[in-house]
Amino acid sequence: MAHQNTPTSGSHSGYFDEHRSADVVNDRMAGAGNERLRDVMGALVRHLHAFVKEVEPTHEEWLAGIDFLTRTGHMCSEWRQEFILLSDVLGVTMLVDAINHRRPSGATPNTILGPFYIPGAPEYPNGATINLDGKGEPAVIRGRVTDVDGNPVSGAVLEVWQTSNDGFYDVQQPDLQPPHNHRGIFRTDANGHYWFRTVKPRFYPIPDDGPVGQLLGAIGRHPNRAAHLHVIVTAPGFEQVITHIFTPDCPYLNEDTVFGVKQDLVATFRSVEDQDLAAELGMQAPFLLVDWDFSLAALQGEAA
Ligand SMILES: [Fe+2]
């Protein structure tokens, strides 16, 4: 398809007509120096023209679309990226992620990074808590990091972050939450084990006070993300995993507004009454226990 857009031949004029509209536009890109850019723009023009031919917008509808994109741009700032939000709610972000992270069977899948990751969270020893405000249902997350054959990966770095029990990240409430609340870094031990204490995450809405939120309302969708805990797992020689652990009983599990839920990422939050196990883990019964392993795919060309 790369050479479909050859320069205008003698049989075609460069004049616009409805039937050949995409070809007329793409014929002008023969001089593009970057072949990939020419291919991408050629596909964009073909799909965009096909979309317009299917929808047949009125002039007013076309202007409404231009106005929506204009407002989306105006909403963007150093702290707010409304176009990424638009990509998220249309499923495009997850599709790009899926295309770029096809993994072998058994490897922990990726999901969306989201806007609330911050590098440089405090590093804690295994067993520490990231619940600095004391609110919420206490939970222990523990497990192993292994390669896809089950061999332990020691020294793997786990960066974790989640909302408070009120459904907000620390950076959304700098005056209400302690710095780095529900955020921390842990490392696996020699046997690939990790564990930390936190609280059960809860669902929260994406920022919906802009044009993307208005669009969601207009098409009958809510802005809520299914409750989750974010984890990035990094280890030398392995593909980095940017993923979530989802709670199984969230009312939005099947309708996450950014389509981030995958079946393999839904955990069991087991209620523990056992006083001995509670004491061993520094908890008070009852508490929630999540046994959760991560399986890393080796980087291509590198032995695990
Ligand atoms: Fe999140």
Residues whose N, C-alpha, C, O or C-beta is under 5 A from the ligand:
A	BS01	LIG	G114
